[in-house]
Amino acid sequence: LPSPLNSRGVPLTVSEAMYQLLSALRLVRGEQRRWAQSIPATVPAQAPLAKQWRMTQPSAQAWLQFSKRVSAARTEGRPLVALESTIVAHGMPFPENLRTAREVEALIRAEGAEPATVAVMDGRIRIGLDDEELERLARGGPSVLKLSRRDLPAALASGAPGATTVAGTMICARLAGIEVFVTGGIGGVHRGAA
């Protein structure tokens, strides 16, 4: 895929890319604060979150790459469910991680929604992975970067593969306009840790 272009129509340098992504993340963080402060005691049912809190940041959108299945679901208006990918790359050994990821995606499809596993591959934020990409992530294990929101710009600029944490997935899902997010759990508790 071609690199996103700067205002002069030239592919972005690594520093320009990192600046644009950090700016987009700051914009979203600012929107989150303003949005959280403006929530009334009860949010009207007719005002869905996506319409109240839509980001239109062209520079950030240029980094998103939707899978064919996710693109089709968006076109058809079917619901999307974002899935974090750190559990696939770092949470379980291969092949159990791949089998579990496929089962979770199948469960979501059985309910009529389209899973959108989020990861960074080949310098793009992938929103939805095909089977080959999911296996590549699962086989990568510790060689795949673990990406929180602060790590996204560097991983995108370097082109290194990365699995998104809960925080990283939330920001990517937000940029992609996905309102529902599923995780295998939030870290911090490990068996055998003292």
C-alpha positions in Angstrom: 0.0 0.0 0.0 1.2 3.5 -0.6 2.1 5.7 2.3 -0.3 8.4 3.3 0.5 11.7 1.7 1.4 15.0 3.3 -0.2 18.3 2.3 2.2 18.6 -0.6 1.1 15.2 -2.1 4.4 13.6 -1.1 4.6 10.4 1.0 5.0 11.1 4.7 8.4 10.8 6.4 8.5 8.8 9.6 8.5 12.0 11.7 5.6 13.5 9.8 3.6 10.2 10.1 4.3 10.0 13.9 3.3 13.7 14.3 0.0 13.2 12.4 -0.9 10.1 14.4 0.0 11.7 17.7 -2.1 14.7 16.8 -5.0 12.5 15.9 -4.6 10.6 19.3 -4.5 14.0 21.1 -7.6 15.1 19.3 -9.5 12.0 20.3 -8.3 12.3 23.9 -9.5 15.9 23.9 -12.9 14.8 22.4 -13.2 12.1 25.1 -12.7 14.7 27.9 -15.1 17.2 26.4 -17.6 14.4 25.7 -17.4 12.9 29.2 -17.9 16.4 30.7 -21.0 17.0 28.6 -22.9 13.8 29.4 -26.2 14.5 31.1 -27.4 12.4 34.0 -29.2 10.2 31.4 -28.2 10.0 27.8 -31.2 10.0 25.4 -31.7 6.7 23.7 -32.1 8.5 20.3 -28.6 9.9 20.5 -26.1 7.0 19.9 -22.6 7.5 21.0 -21.1 7.5 17.5 -23.3 10.4 16.4 -22.4 12.4 19.5 -18.7 11.7 19.3 -17.7 11.4 15.6 -14.1 12.2 14.7 -13.4 13.5 11.2 -9.6 13.4 11.1 -8.4 12.7 7.5 -4.8 12.1 8.5 -5.8 9.4 11.0 -8.2 7.7 8.5 -5.4 7.3 6.0 -3.8 4.8 8.3 -6.8 2.5 8.5 -7.2 -0.5 6.3 -10.5 -2.4 6.5 -10.6 -6.1 5.6 -12.9 -7.2 2.8 -15.4 -8.7 5.2 -15.5 -5.6 7.4 -15.8 -3.3 4.4 -18.8 -5.4 3.2 -20.4 -5.3 6.6 -20.0 -1.5 6.7 -21.5 -1.1 3.2 -24.4 -3.4 4.2 -25.0 -1.6 7.5 -24.3 -4.8 9.6 -23.0 -4.4 13.1 -19.2 -4.6 13.8 -17.5 -5.8 16.9 -13.9 -4.8 17.5 -11.6 -7.4 19.0 -8.2 -6.8 20.6 -5.3 -8.8 19.3 -2.8 -8.9 22.2 -4.5 -12.0 23.5 -3.8 -13.7 20.2 -0.1 -12.8 20.0 0.8 -12.8 23.7 -2.0 -14.3 25.7 -1.9 -18.0 24.6 0.6 -20.4 23.0 0.2 -21.3 19.3 -2.0 -23.1 18.0 -4.4 -22.6 20.9 -4.4 -18.8 20.3 -5.3 -19.2 16.7 -8.1 -21.8 17.4 -9.5 -19.5 20.1 -9.4 -16.4 17.9 -11.2 -18.3 15.1 -13.9 -19.5 17.6 -14.5 -16.0 18.9 -14.9 -14.7 15.4 -17.3 -17.5 14.5 -19.4 -16.8 17.6 -19.7 -13.1 16.6 -20.7 -14.1 13.0 -23.3 -16.6 14.3 -25.0 -13.6 16.1 -25.2 -11.6 12.8 -22.3 -9.2 13.4 -18.9 -9.0 11.8 -15.7 -9.4 13.9 -13.0 -6.7 13.4 -9.8 -8.0 15.0 -7.5 -5.0 15.3 -3.8 -5.2 14.7 -1.0 -3.3 13.0 0.5 -4.9 10.0 2.7 -3.6 7.1 2.4 0.0 8.4 -1.4 0.1 8.6 -4.0 -0.3 11.3 -5.9 -3.3 10.2 -9.6 -3.3 11.1 -10.4 -7.0 10.6 -8.0 -9.7 9.6 -8.3 -12.4 7.0 -7.4 -15.9 8.0 -3.8 -15.7 6.8 -3.2 -12.4 8.7 -4.8 -13.9 11.9 -2.5 -16.9 11.6 0.6 -14.7 11.0 -0.3 -12.8 14.2 -0.8 -16.0 16.2 2.5 -17.6 15.0 4.4 -14.3 15.6 4.0 -14.6 19.4 6.6 -12.5 21.3 8.1 -11.2 18.1 4.9 -9.2 17.5 5.0 -5.8 19.3 2.4 -5.2 22.1 0.8 -1.9 21.2 -0.9 0.4 23.5 -2.1 3.8 22.3 1.3 5.4 22.9 3.0 2.7 20.8 0.9 3.0 17.6 2.8 5.9 15.8 6.2 4.2 16.2 4.8 0.8 15.0 3.1 2.3 12.1 6.1 4.3 11.1 8.4 1.3 11.3 6.1 -1.2 9.6 6.6 -3.7 12.4 3.7 -6.1 13.1 1.8 -5.3 16.4 -1.0 -6.7 18.5 -3.2 -4.1 20.0 -3.9 -3.9 23.8 -7.3 -2.9 25.2 -6.3 0.8 25.1 -4.8 0.5 21.6 -7.9 -1.3 20.3 -10.2 1.2 21.8 -8.5 4.1 20.0 -8.4 2.2 16.7 -12.0 1.1 17.0 -12.9 4.7 17.7 -11.1 5.9 14.6 -12.9 3.2 12.5 -16.3 4.2 13.9 -16.9 0.9 15.7 -18.9 1.2 18.9 -18.8 -2.3 20.3 -15.6 -3.8 21.6 -14.8 -7.3 23.1 -11.7 -8.2 25.0 -10.4 -11.4 26.6 -9.7 -9.5 29.8 -7.8 -6.7 31.2 -4.3 -7.6 32.4 -2.6 -7.2 35.7 -3.3 -10.6 37.3 -1.0 -13.5 36.4 -0.9 -17.1 37.7 2.0 -17.8 39.9 3.0 -14.1 40.3 4.0 -13.2 43.8 
